[in-house]
Amino acid sequence: MRNTFYFGIFLLFATIAMIVIGIIKGYLGFGFFIFPVVYGSGLYAALAAIALIFSILIIFLSMFENTSNTKVDFGGVVLIGPVPIIFGNSKVTIILSIIGTIILIILVLFLYIIIYIK
């Protein structure tokens, strides 16, 4: 489970880096429509979308690979507009979800500043 999960996390961060680089270089666009939206056309946008879908799928499927009798912790955040809904089955996963959400919000604000305020 761990190797598959870590590969999915690595692919997710690589995809996020690819999207940020694509926005900065002009291959992808960035805007707000109730929530942040990344858009684009061409090969670069298609590769970013496919990598994002595969990374989320790999992470999701690795959660079901528990072959031992160990306890599996889970947690996450659903952002509906400015309202976060945080869930998890332990304090550690909830705190990690909150930290990840804060990092994601800072990244989105940074991209907004780079693109719209020149």
Backbone as CSV, one residue per row, in Angstrom:
resi,resn,N_x,N_y,N_z,CA_x,CA_y,CA_z,C_x,C_y,C_z
1,MET,0.823,-1.190,0.000,0.000,0.000,0.000,0.867,1.253,0.000
2,ARG,1.898,1.244,0.783,2.703,2.453,0.951,3.362,2.900,-0.344
3,ASN,3.935,1.966,-1.107,4.614,2.355,-2.337,3.638,2.948,-3.344
4,THR,2.483,2.333,-3.490,1.480,2.854,-4.413,0.984,4.215,-3.959
5,PHE,0.739,4.360,-2.682,0.259,5.631,-2.146,1.293,6.738,-2.353
6,TYR,2.550,6.441,-2.045,3.593,7.447,-2.211,3.809,7.808,-3.682
7,PHE,3.665,6.833,-4.566,3.745,7.147,-5.988,2.607,8.069,-6.406
8,GLY,1.413,7.816,-5.895,0.279,8.687,-6.197,0.481,10.100,-5.670
9,ILE,1.027,10.222,-4.466,1.315,11.542,-3.892,2.386,12.249,-4.717
10,PHE,3.436,11.524,-5.110,4.481,12.117,-5.949,3.907,12.595,-7.277
11,LEU,3.059,11.780,-7.892,2.445,12.159,-9.157,1.531,13.366,-8.984
12,LEU,0.834,13.455,-7.861,-0.031,14.602,-7.600,0.785,15.889,-7.475
13,PHE,1.875,15.850,-6.708,2.709,17.042,-6.569,3.394,17.405,-7.892
14,ALA,3.790,16.392,-8.671,4.376,16.673,-9.983,3.342,17.315,-10.904
15,THR,2.103,16.874,-10.816,1.039,17.466,-11.620,0.773,18.900,-11.204
16,ILE,0.750,19.152,-9.906,0.540,20.519,-9.419,1.676,21.419,-9.890
17,ALA,2.914,20.915,-9.836,4.055,21.698,-10.332,3.917,21.946,-11.827
18,MET,3.478,20.931,-12.588,3.292,21.089,-14.020,2.213,22.138,-14.313
19,ILE,1.146,22.148,-13.541,0.083,23.132,-13.731,0.583,24.539,-13.413
20,VAL,1.323,24.685,-12.311,1.856,26.005,-11.941,2.812,26.510,-13.025
21,ILE,3.698,25.655,-13.517,4.628,26.052,-14.575,3.858,26.385,-15.850
22,GLY,2.833,25.613,-16.160,2.025,25.886,-17.344,1.300,27.217,-17.252
23,ILE,0.835,27.579,-16.053,0.177,28.868,-15.866,1.181,29.999,-16.015
24,ILE,2.343,29.840,-15.419,3.359,30.894,-15.479,3.863,31.093,-16.912
25,LYS,4.053,29.996,-17.663,4.562,30.105,-19.033,3.473,30.460,-20.039
26,GLY,2.220,30.404,-19.645,1.139,30.790,-20.544,0.470,29.650,-21.290
27,TYR,0.828,28.405,-21.006,0.192,27.265,-21.661,-1.206,27.016,-21.099
28,LEU,-1.401,27.332,-19.840,-2.675,27.147,-19.166,-3.175,28.485,-18.635
29,GLY,-4.476,28.586,-18.477,-5.065,29.790,-17.915,-5.558,29.536,-16.506
30,PHE,-5.805,30.594,-15.795,-6.242,30.494,-14.400,-7.294,31.565,-14.165
31,GLY,-8.367,31.213,-13.518,-9.409,32.188,-13.222,-10.259,31.723,-12.064
32,PHE,-11.225,32.536,-11.728,-12.149,32.213,-10.640,-13.561,32.159,-11.187
33,PHE,-14.240,31.063,-10.960,-15.646,30.908,-11.254,-16.234,30.184,-10.057
34,ILE,-16.589,30.908,-9.036,-17.029,30.421,-7.726,-15.848,29.786,-6.988
35,PHE,-15.001,29.056,-7.670,-13.788,28.468,-7.112,-12.689,28.583,-8.172
36,PRO,-11.448,28.387,-7.802,-10.368,28.519,-8.792,-10.496,27.504,-9.923
37,VAL,-10.254,27.959,-11.143,-10.374,27.118,-12.325,-9.088,27.224,-13.140
38,VAL,-8.575,26.087,-13.562,-7.438,26.045,-14.475,-7.972,25.532,-15.807
39,TYR,-7.648,26.237,-16.886,-8.147,25.845,-18.195,-7.032,25.966,-19.225
40,GLY,-7.208,25.289,-20.322,-6.224,25.352,-21.379,-6.600,24.410,-22.502
41,SER,-5.831,24.464,-23.579,-6.038,23.548,-24.690,-4.663,23.119,-25.199
42,GLY,-4.658,22.028,-25.889,-3.404,21.532,-26.426,-2.852,20.371,-25.633
43,LEU,-1.674,19.958,-26.035,-1.040,18.781,-25.443,-0.678,18.992,-23.975
44,TYR,-0.177,20.167,-23.630,0.244,20.433,-22.253,-0.946,20.334,-21.291
45,ALA,-2.081,20.916,-21.674,-3.276,20.857,-20.828,-3.804,19.432,-20.723
46,ALA,-3.754,18.697,-21.822,-4.221,17.310,-21.802,-3.346,16.442,-20.899
47,LEU,-2.029,16.618,-20.982,-1.131,15.850,-20.116,-1.342,16.186,-18.643
48,ALA,-1.553,17.453,-18.343,-1.795,17.849,-16.959,-3.104,17.247,-16.450
49,ALA,-4.146,17.264,-17.265,-5.436,16.700,-16.852,-5.341,15.191,-16.655
50,ILE,-4.680,14.501,-17.564,-4.535,13.046,-17.452,-3.703,12.682,-16.225
51,ALA,-2.608,13.408,-15.987,-1.775,13.134,-14.810,-2.543,13.392,-13.520
52,LEU,-3.362,14.437,-13.498,-4.162,14.730,-12.302,-5.179,13.627,-12.043
53,ILE,-5.858,13.180,-13.078,-6.849,12.107,-12.924,-6.176,10.821,-12.451
54,PHE,-5.041,10.457,-13.056,-4.337,9.238,-12.646,-3.819,9.333,-11.214
55,SER,-3.301,10.491,-10.820,-2.778,10.617,-9.461,-3.895,10.467,-8.430
56,ILE,-5.026,11.083,-8.666,-6.146,10.956,-7.728,-6.658,9.517,-7.708
57,LEU,-6.734,8.885,-8.871,-7.187,7.499,-8.944,-6.234,6.552,-8.219
58,ILE,-4.932,6.737,-8.394,-3.941,5.889,-7.725,-4.027,6.068,-6.209
59,ILE,-4.135,7.305,-5.745,-4.242,7.548,-4.302,-5.519,6.913,-3.752
60,PHE,-6.622,7.078,-4.462,-7.896,6.525,-4.003,-7.851,5.004,-3.960
61,LEU,-7.333,4.378,-4.998,-7.283,2.916,-5.032,-6.272,2.341,-4.049
62,SER,-5.222,3.099,-3.715,-4.245,2.587,-2.754,-4.827,2.515,-1.345
63,MET,-5.901,3.215,-1.104,-6.539,3.157,0.213,-7.168,1.789,0.475
64,PHE,-7.497,1.058,-0.583,-8.161,-0.229,-0.435,-7.206,-1.410,-0.476
65,GLU,-5.895,-1.164,-0.467,-4.899,-2.228,-0.546,-4.428,-2.724,0.819
66,ASN,-5.150,-2.511,1.849,-4.711,-2.879,3.197,-4.708,-4.399,3.328
67,THR,-3.530,-5.003,3.235,-3.422,-6.460,3.331,-3.103,-6.912,4.752
68,SER,-2.675,-6.005,5.601,-2.375,-6.381,6.984,-3.541,-5.946,7.878
69,ASN,-3.411,-6.236,9.130,-4.460,-5.888,10.083,-4.182,-4.567,10.779
70,THR,-3.485,-3.681,10.122,-3.175,-2.385,10.727,-4.339,-1.418,10.538
71,LYS,-4.381,-0.432,11.420,-5.429,0.584,11.356,-5.063,1.597,10.267
72,VAL,-6.036,1.957,9.448,-5.828,2.926,8.376,-6.526,4.221,8.765
73,ASP,-5.759,5.309,8.782,-6.326,6.620,9.069,-6.678,7.308,7.761
74,PHE,-7.757,8.059,7.792,-8.141,8.805,6.606,-8.642,10.172,7.028
75,GLY,-8.580,11.090,6.105,-9.059,12.441,6.354,-9.073,13.224,5.074
76,GLY,-9.772,14.328,5.080,-9.836,15.145,3.881,-10.557,16.444,4.136
77,VAL,-10.606,17.246,3.098,-11.254,18.548,3.167,-12.064,18.741,1.899
78,VAL,-13.279,19.214,2.058,-14.112,19.607,0.936,-14.321,21.105,1.063
79,LEU,-13.865,21.853,0.046,-14.034,23.305,0.056,-15.252,23.656,-0.792
80,ILE,-16.258,24.193,-0.170,-17.435,24.689,-0.877,-17.417,26.196,-0.711
81,GLY,-16.873,26.851,-1.742,-16.678,28.295,-1.640,-15.646,28.566,-0.563
82,PRO,-15.947,29.488,0.334,-14.997,29.779,1.405,-15.172,28.887,2.637
83,VAL,-16.117,27.949,2.579,-16.441,27.125,3.753,-15.760,25.763,3.634
84,PRO,-14.799,25.470,4.519,-14.170,24.147,4.479,-14.950,23.134,5.317
85,ILE,-15.106,21.941,4.793,-15.691,20.825,5.544,-14.562,19.824,5.740
86,ILE,-14.138,19.652,6.990,-12.976,18.828,7.305,-13.456,17.546,7.974
87,PHE,-12.920,16.416,7.525,-13.309,15.142,8.122,-12.091,14.255,8.281
88,GLY,-12.188,13.284,9.158,-11.104,12.340,9.398,-11.419,11.475,10.598
89,ASN,-10.638,10.422,10.790,-10.891,9.544,11.920,-9.821,9.634,13.004
90,SER,-8.895,10.576,12.875,-7.923,10.801,13.943,-7.490,12.260,13.924
91,LYS,-6.952,12.699,15.043,-6.513,14.092,15.143,-5.378,14.403,14.174
92,VAL,-4.489,13.446,13.976,-3.340,13.675,13.097,-3.801,13.925,11.661
93,THR,-4.723,13.106,11.156,-5.181,13.294,9.781,-5.978,14.584,9.628
94,ILE,-6.717,14.963,10.637,-7.462,16.223,10.574,-6.496,17.403,10.549
95,ILE,-5.462,17.368,11.378,-4.475,18.453,11.398,-3.722,18.506,10.069
96,LEU,-3.340,17.350,9.517,-2.673,17.333,8.216,-3.592,17.856,7.108
97,SER,-4.876,17.558,7.195,-5.824,18.081,6.211,-5.939,19.593,6.308
98,ILE,-5.950,20.121,7.524,-6.015,21.570,7.711,-4.749,22.229,7.164
99,ILE,-3.594,21.658,7.456,-2.328,22.224,6.961,-2.289,22.176,5.428
100,GLY,-2.710,21.064,4.853,-2.747,20.963,3.395,-3.693,21.972,2.766
101,THR,-4.824,22.212,3.416,-5.776,23.199,2.909,-5.189,24.599,2.968
102,ILE,-4.519,24.924,4.049,-3.896,26.247,4.167,-2.834,26.435,3.090
103,ILE,-2.021,25.403,2.844,-1.002,25.481,1.794,-1.657,25.657,0.430
104,LEU,-2.732,24.933,0.171,-3.430,25.046,-1.105,-4.027,26.444,-1.292
105,ILE,-4.610,27.009,-0.251,-5.181,28.354,-0.340,-4.084,29.387,-0.585
106,ILE,-2.950,29.245,0.084,-1.826,30.162,-0.139,-1.326,30.043,-1.582
107,LEU,-1.246,28.823,-2.119,-0.819,28.626,-3.503,-1.785,29.286,-4.477
108,VAL,-3.080,29.132,-4.249,-4.082,29.744,-5.130,-3.995,31.267,-5.058
109,LEU,-3.844,31.817,-3.874,-3.704,33.271,-3.751,-2.428,33.764,-4.413
110,PHE,-1.337,33.012,-4.302,-0.079,33.370,-4.951,-0.246,33.391,-6.467
111,LEU,-0.917,32.366,-7.015,-1.167,32.346,-8.457,-2.061,33.506,-8.880
112,TYR,-3.046,33.828,-8.072,-3.931,34.956,-8.380,-3.140,36.255,-8.421
113,ILE,-2.236,36.445,-7.475,-1.420,37.659,-7.434,-0.485,37.716,-8.652
114,ILE,0.123,36.590,-9.011,1.037,36.557,-10.143,0.298,36.883,-11.453
115,ILE,-0.890,36.327,-11.623,-1.582,36.456,-12.898,-2.328,37.783,-13.032
116,TYR,-3.065,38.177,-12.023,-3.959,39.315,-12.160,-3.380,40.638,-11.678
117,ILE,-2.391,40.582,-10.838,-1.780,41.825,-10.344,-0.349,41.873,-10.859
118,LYS,-0.139,42.623,-11.900,1.200,42.678,-12.515,1.854,43.991,-12.282
